Amino acid sequence: MLKRILTMKHFKQVIVIIALFSFTTSVAQTNYFTKFSEANRWSAGIQLSPNYLFNDAEDGKVGFGAGAHAKYSFGQSFGLNLSADLGTLKGAKNSSSYAYTNKYKQVDITGVYTIGNISFIRPLRDVQMYTFFG
């Protein structure tokens, strides 16, 4: 009889433990992330910048540059960028008789690999600042 009471007590303990763990696993399956939405693959922008040419002319002057670009992203990190730029470079040499103004126009397609956008939790920002040297 004592053995049967211990077995029943042990059985009740096992049932209580199973009930606690089943409750814990059902609570642990809460979804904390927002619903997935398709990313915008196209982006466009404009650039405005001062231009300065480093050369032998002693009196370099600041010119002006402007451009526009359109980018198509194949994924979160890689895309193709079509850009068009125009601007002027100015300068003069004080001890000589020459002064120059160089006007330029250019169009190019560039492959873009962005490492900073790899985040599966945080959405992309609407405005992105970047710098370009070259």
Secondary structure, DSSP 8 states (H G I E B T S, - for coil): -HHHHHHHHHHHHHHHHHHHHHHHHHHTT---S--------EEEEEEEEEE---SS-SEEE-EEEEEEEEEEESSSSEEEEEEEEEEEEEEE-TTSS-EEEEEEEEEEEEEEE-STT--SSS---SS-------
